[in-house]
């Protein structure tokens, strides 16, 4: 047990050590590796490969270790949410792969789009109230609390939409990044802000790719994006959506 504890402490110390500095801000190894895994996750999601999910989980575990050592409870909890949602996505994509031989991607129906929007708005409002009531945020200005809640809820909504293979999950990530990028720079987290900026570029590319694939598949099947007919048609709308 002593050997395990010593190895754990040594690992945590290694993850906390600075890898380099950006504009005078130290970037610790755990944060660097976690963000590299996160960027890899976006690239793998663009290719619609199941490997996106275990890579995302590995990155979140690295970030959890860093956040725990720095006693950042909110960020630590966000990674738990990401791991739970990524596990759900991993199972769902695996089931889809076994059933059809490919990862299903499609446009959301009008009802699903309304559900995503409603979850973002209502979820953000509810979680902001929870954060304010429990006092677990370091900055108690209402807009900071709302932004923190928005990013937390947006992460959950985007991951669920990705698990369901909805093209709109990229749009949710864009909406999250549009708040996350200026917020991280405002808080002095230069490295994280730069990573968020890279995320935004990759997400835009991912949206274009999935949009193009799904549009081509639905045109071949004679359906309009987001139309109700695609529900009744079943998995046939995936034809032509392969890499």
DRENLOZA-88160 format. One line per field, with one value per residue (C-alpha): residue number from 1; residue in three letters; x, y negated, z negated. Coordinates in steps of 0.02 Angstrom, whole numbers. Layout:
! DRENLOZA-88160
seq <- c(NUM	...)
type <- c(ALA	...)
X <- c(X	...)
Y <- c(Y	...)
Z <- c(Z	...)
! end
This chain:
! DRENLOZA-88160
seq <- c(1	2	3	4	5	6	7	8	9	10	11	12	13	14	15	16	17	18	19	20	21	22	23	24	25	26	27	28	29	30	31	32	33	34	35	36	37	38	39	40	41	42	43	44	45	46	47	48	49	50	51	52	53	54	55	56	57	58	59	60	61	62	63	64	65	66	67	68	69	70	71	72	73	74	75	76	77	78	79	80	81	82	83	84	85	86	87	88	89	90	91	92	93	94	95	96	97	98	99	100	101	102	103	104	105	106	107	108	109	110	111	112	113	114	115	116	117	118	119	120	121	122	123	124	125	126	127	128	129	130	131	132	133	134	135	136	137	138	139	140	141	142	143	144	145	146	147	148	149	150	151	152	153	154	155	156	157	158	159	160	161	162	163	164	165	166	167	168	169	170	171	172	173	174	175	176	177	178	179	180	181	182	183	184	185	186	187	188	189	190	191	192	193	194	195	196	197	198	199	200	201	202	203	204	205	206	207	208	209	210	211	212	213	214	215	216	217	218	219	220	221	222	223	224	225	226	227	228	229	230	231	232	233	234	235	236	237	238	239	240	241	242	243)
type <- c(UNK	UNK	UNK	UNK	UNK	UNK	UNK	UNK	UNK	UNK	UNK	UNK	UNK	UNK	UNK	UNK	UNK	UNK	UNK	UNK	UNK	UNK	UNK	UNK	UNK	UNK	UNK	UNK	UNK	UNK	UNK	UNK	UNK	UNK	UNK	UNK	UNK	UNK	UNK	UNK	UNK	UNK	UNK	UNK	UNK	UNK	UNK	UNK	UNK	UNK	UNK	UNK	UNK	UNK	UNK	UNK	UNK	UNK	UNK	UNK	UNK	UNK	UNK	UNK	UNK	UNK	UNK	UNK	UNK	UNK	UNK	UNK	UNK	UNK	UNK	UNK	UNK	UNK	UNK	UNK	UNK	UNK	UNK	UNK	UNK	UNK	UNK	UNK	UNK	UNK	UNK	UNK	UNK	UNK	UNK	UNK	UNK	UNK	UNK	UNK	UNK	UNK	UNK	UNK	UNK	UNK	UNK	UNK	UNK	UNK	UNK	UNK	UNK	UNK	UNK	UNK	UNK	UNK	UNK	UNK	UNK	UNK	UNK	UNK	UNK	UNK	UNK	UNK	UNK	UNK	UNK	UNK	UNK	UNK	UNK	UNK	UNK	UNK	UNK	UNK	UNK	UNK	UNK	UNK	UNK	UNK	UNK	UNK	UNK	UNK	UNK	UNK	UNK	UNK	UNK	UNK	UNK	UNK	UNK	UNK	UNK	UNK	UNK	UNK	UNK	UNK	UNK	UNK	UNK	UNK	UNK	UNK	UNK	UNK	UNK	UNK	UNK	UNK	UNK	UNK	UNK	UNK	UNK	UNK	UNK	UNK	UNK	UNK	UNK	UNK	UNK	UNK	UNK	UNK	UNK	UNK	UNK	UNK	UNK	UNK	UNK	UNK	UNK	UNK	UNK	UNK	UNK	UNK	UNK	UNK	UNK	UNK	UNK	UNK	UNK	UNK	UNK	UNK	UNK	UNK	UNK	UNK	UNK	UNK	UNK	UNK	UNK	UNK	UNK	UNK	UNK	UNK	UNK	UNK	UNK	UNK	UNK	UNK	UNK	UNK	UNK	UNK	UNK)
X <- c(0	144	219	53	34	211	182	18	101	244	121	19	176	232	62	68	242	249	282	310	246	131	135	202	72	134	52	60	87	-83	-174	-68	-97	-282	-307	-208	-325	-474	-413	-385	-564	-633	-526	-586	-767	-747	-697	-844	-737	-780	-604	-666	-750	-607	-487	-609	-624	-434	-415	-548	-461	-299	-389	-480	-313	-253	-414	-419	-242	-285	-451	-553	-716	-821	-698	-674	-863	-875	-752	-859	-1006	-903	-845	-1024	-1089	-940	-973	-1153	-1093	-966	-1102	-1223	-1097	-1039	-1218	-1245	-1083	-1138	-1313	-1269	-1082	-1060	-1082	-1251	-1250	-1405	-1493	-1602	-1789	-1880	-1934	-1756	-1692	-1823	-1772	-1588	-1628	-1746	-1616	-1486	-1599	-1689	-1538	-1427	-1556	-1581	-1397	-1354	-1478	-1396	-1222	-1282	-1373	-1233	-1099	-979	-918	-770	-847	-1024	-1067	-1226	-1154	-1004	-1120	-1231	-1079	-1012	-1182	-1202	-1036	-1076	-1249	-1190	-1057	-1190	-1310	-1175	-1111	-1285	-1319	-1153	-1196	-1358	-1261	-1346	-1260	-1322	-1205	-1069	-1180	-1200	-1011	-993	-1119	-1018	-852	-919	-937	-790	-656	-682	-718	-552	-454	-549	-497	-315	-310	-214	-168	-346	-410	-293	-351	-533	-492	-419	-574	-684	-592	-600	-783	-825	-735	-827	-995	-957	-906	-1055	-1174	-1107	-1120	-1296	-1358	-1292	-1371	-1541	-1542	-1506	-1654	-1768	-1784	-1762	-1643	-1735	-1893	-2007	-2001	-1825	-1892	-2010	-1879	-1769	-1582	-1586	-1540	-1364	-1328	-1192	-1135	-981	-804)
Y <- c(0	-114	-84	-127	-286	-338	-307	-404	-553	-550	-546	-689	-791	-757	-811	-971	-1019	-1157	-1100	-1277	-1454	-1560	-1748	-1719	-1585	-1410	-1269	-1111	-942	-874	-1023	-1011	-825	-838	-973	-875	-729	-846	-913	-735	-695	-829	-764	-586	-643	-725	-555	-473	-343	-259	-301	-478	-420	-327	-467	-594	-492	-479	-667	-700	-584	-682	-847	-776	-735	-914	-995	-885	-930	-1115	-1092	-1157	-1072	-1144	-1096	-926	-896	-948	-811	-683	-738	-724	-548	-493	-567	-499	-325	-340	-396	-254	-125	-205	-220	-41	21	-79	-12	167	138	45	64	-125	-271	-353	-539	-638	-804	-824	-832	-993	-916	-866	-1040	-1115	-993	-1040	-1226	-1201	-1098	-1235	-1377	-1291	-1190	-1344	-1439	-1294	-1256	-1440	-1446	-1291	-1368	-1530	-1442	-1323	-1456	-1341	-1476	-1591	-1739	-1781	-1907	-1846	-1843	-1739	-1615	-1609	-1584	-1442	-1358	-1384	-1299	-1155	-1124	-1153	-1019	-894	-940	-934	-764	-687	-757	-687	-517	-520	-564	-733	-859	-996	-941	-1041	-1196	-1172	-1164	-1324	-1409	-1349	-1405	-1579	-1601	-1494	-1582	-1760	-1697	-1604	-1753	-1868	-1758	-1762	-1580	-1617	-1438	-1376	-1520	-1474	-1293	-1350	-1449	-1295	-1199	-1328	-1310	-1119	-1121	-1231	-1106	-962	-1047	-1072	-890	-813	-936	-890	-703	-711	-828	-713	-561	-644	-714	-539	-475	-620	-698	-874	-905	-899	-831	-712	-589	-540	-464	-346	-301	-226	-195	-206	-391	-336	-271	-375	-444	-334	-399)
Z <- c(0	-41	131	215	111	155	340	332	248	373	518	448	421	600	667	564	623	756	934	998	976	1086	1057	883	841	798	894	789	871	822	897	1055	1079	1037	1167	1297	1268	1281	1448	1508	1457	1573	1717	1688	1676	1847	1915	1826	1739	1574	1513	1481	1321	1230	1277	1204	1044	1029	1051	919	795	818	791	639	559	586	527	372	324	342	249	398	354	495	632	552	552	735	782	690	796	955	910	874	1038	1136	1066	1127	1299	1307	1274	1397	1539	1509	1521	1681	1756	1722	1792	1953	1977	1965	1845	1872	1907	1951	1932	1778	1800	1757	1592	1548	1589	1475	1339	1355	1346	1199	1106	1132	1072	929	876	867	765	643	622	598	454	379	393	315	174	129	145	237	358	326	417	359	495	578	753	699	615	769	883	774	773	960	999	881	954	1132	1109	1055	1196	1329	1271	1269	1443	1503	1430	1531	1689	1713	1826	1711	1572	1661	1654	1466	1446	1547	1432	1281	1354	1393	1205	1151	1256	1192	1015	1001	1068	948	802	857	916	1075	1119	1092	1197	1339	1328	1331	1488	1572	1518	1604	1770	1761	1713	1862	1974	1892	1917	2101	2124	2034	2118	2289	2257	2185	2321	2457	2375	2353	2529	2595	2494	2546	2373	2306	2158	1993	2074	1981	2124	2074	1913	1998	2126	1992	2015	2205	2195	2146	2320	2399	2230	2220	2219)
! end
